[in-house]
């Protein structure tokens, strides 16, 4: 394996040493959330959306989106409400608990960013962020990989 490959593998494997052990889950009072849920919450947005639109935004089937919505609804992060524009549809939206998780997540990422700036220096961190933007495709992965939305 090339030195670059070793470095990338080391970074992937050492996520805990880089970011810490899933800080939102345990330190911030949301032990049932995983990083993927943040993508879901952001795709729902502040005004809510339908399950069909959520699936389209995440690049997953309506069924996969529905399964995730059901799970997060049971956990108290999402709610479904009638669409005021079309009584046949339901709008999925964040509850206060869901919004709280996003607020806390933003604080965690700000803290991690600050720690990285201290370790690398502001200029190196900016350069790293820019390099990652250059080499990372916009559609890096689909979010419907087996197991990401519950059991495969």
C-alpha positions in Angstrom: 0.0 0.0 0.0 1.3 3.5 -0.8 2.1 6.0 2.0 -1.0 7.9 1.0 -3.2 4.8 1.3 -1.8 4.1 4.7 -2.5 7.7 5.8 -6.1 7.5 4.5 -6.7 4.2 6.2 -5.2 5.4 9.4 -7.5 8.5 9.4 -10.5 6.3 8.6 -9.7 3.8 11.4 -8.9 6.5 13.9 -12.1 8.5 13.7 -12.4 8.2 17.5 -9.1 9.8 18.1 -9.8 12.5 15.5 -13.4 13.4 16.5 -13.8 11.6 19.8 -16.4 8.9 20.6 -19.7 10.0 18.9 -19.9 13.2 21.0 -23.5 14.1 20.1 -24.8 10.7 21.3 -23.4 10.4 24.7 -22.2 13.8 25.9 -25.0 15.8 24.4 -28.0 13.8 25.5 -28.9 12.0 22.3 -27.7 8.5 22.7 -29.9 7.1 20.0 -28.6 9.3 17.1 -26.0 8.5 14.6 -24.2 10.8 12.2 -26.5 9.7 9.4 -29.5 11.2 11.2 -28.0 14.6 10.8 -28.2 14.2 7.0 -31.9 13.2 7.4 -32.6 16.2 9.6 -30.9 18.6 7.2 -32.8 17.1 4.2 -36.1 17.6 6.1 -35.3 21.3 6.6 -36.9 23.9 8.7 -40.3 23.7 7.0 -40.6 20.0 6.7 -41.1 17.8 3.7 -42.9 14.7 2.5 -41.5 11.2 2.7 -41.3 11.1 -1.1 -39.4 14.3 -1.3 -37.1 13.2 1.6 -36.3 10.1 -0.3 -35.4 12.1 -3.4 -33.2 14.5 -1.4 -31.4 11.6 0.2 -31.2 9.5 -2.9 -33.1 6.6 -1.4 -36.4 4.9 -2.0 -39.7 6.2 -0.5 -39.8 3.0 1.6 -36.2 3.6 3.0 -37.1 7.2 3.8 -40.4 6.0 5.4 -38.5 3.5 7.6 -36.1 6.1 8.8 -39.0 8.5 9.5 -40.8 5.9 11.5 -37.8 5.1 13.6 -37.0 8.8 14.3 -40.6 9.5 15.0 -40.7 6.7 17.7 -37.6 8.3 19.2 -39.2 11.7 19.4 -37.1 13.5 16.8 -39.7 13.8 14.0 -43.4 14.2 13.7 -45.9 13.9 10.9 -48.6 16.4 10.4 -51.3 17.0 7.7 -50.1 19.2 4.8 -52.1 22.4 4.9 -51.9 22.6 1.1 -53.0 19.0 0.4 -55.0 17.0 3.0 -53.9 13.8 1.3 -50.3 14.3 2.2 -48.3 14.2 5.4 -45.5 16.6 6.2 -42.5 15.2 8.1 -40.9 17.8 10.4 -38.5 18.1 13.3 -39.8 18.2 16.8 -38.1 20.3 19.5 -35.9 17.3 20.3 -34.8 17.1 16.6 -34.0 20.8 16.5 -32.1 20.5 19.8 -30.0 17.7 18.3 -29.0 19.9 15.4 -28.2 22.8 17.6 -26.0 20.6 19.8 -24.4 19.0 16.8 -23.4 22.4 15.4 -21.7 23.2 18.8 -19.9 19.9 18.8 -18.6 20.4 15.2 -17.5 24.0 16.2 -15.5 22.5 19.1 -13.9 19.9 16.9 -13.0 22.5 14.3 -11.4 24.6 17.0 -9.4 21.6 18.3 -8.2 20.9 14.7 -7.2 24.5 14.2 -5.2 24.3 17.4 -3.4 21.1 16.3 -2.9 22.0 12.7 -2.9 25.8 12.7 -5.6 27.9 11.0 -3.8 28.1 7.6 -3.2 24.3 7.4 -6.8 23.6 8.4 -8.1 26.0 5.7 -5.9 24.3 3.1 -7.1 20.9 4.2 -10.7 22.0 4.0 -10.1 23.4 0.5 -8.3 20.3 -0.6 -11.1 18.1 0.6 -13.6 20.2 -1.4 -11.5 19.8 -4.5 -11.1 16.0 -4.3 -14.6 15.1 -2.9 -17.3 14.6 -5.4 -20.6 16.3 -4.7 -22.4 12.9 -4.7 -19.7 10.9 -2.8 -22.1 8.2 -1.8 -25.7 7.2 -1.8 -27.4 7.1 1.6 -29.3 3.9 0.9 -26.5 1.4 1.6 -27.6 -1.7 3.4 -28.0 -1.2 7.1 -27.9 2.6 7.1 -31.7 2.8 7.5 -32.1 -0.1 9.8 -31.8 -3.7 9.1 -30.7 -4.7 5.6 
